[in-house]
Amino acid sequence: MSELRDNFWELPLDRLTRPEWEALCDGCGRCCLHKLEDDETGEVQHTNVACRLLDTKTARCSDYRNRKAFVPDCLRLTPRIVATVPWLPESCAYRLREEGKPLRAWHYLISGDRSTVVSAGISVAGRSVSETTAGPLEHHIIEWDPS
């Protein structure tokens, strides 16, 4: 029996198995970029500065399984908290499904090709810098296309 059910991505998030939850991620890497939050207004500004574990060429975590040991404030996204994370991109598969919306055409579960997230301009692969070399986050504030 396969770990992934047919069209599992159309199910409500709370009905997904752990392997299905993990497979829902489009691999864009945007959640692994640093954000700056204004203490007074709560406004979140996005940067192109990646967590030190994110491979900036592929937008993949270099130690996903053990990431919390190396980056204690790494957020472990779960179905319970998706709706409470305001900085998830509009294009995020978890956010889309939480809102009852379908996945975008470039998502690999729809396109059948993991590279479409890159060709659609959604992935941070090749468009981010590591926190180990970036310098002040304020110098890296950007606005990602919400696609």
Secondary structure, 3 states (H helix, E strand, C coil): CCCCCCCHHHCCHHHCCHHHHHHHCCCCCHHHEEEEECCCCCCEEEEEEECCCEECCCCEECCHHHHHHHCCCCCCCCCCCHHHCCCCCCCCHHHHHHCCCCCCCCCHHHHCCCCHHHHCCCCCCCCCEECCCCCCHHHHEECCCCC
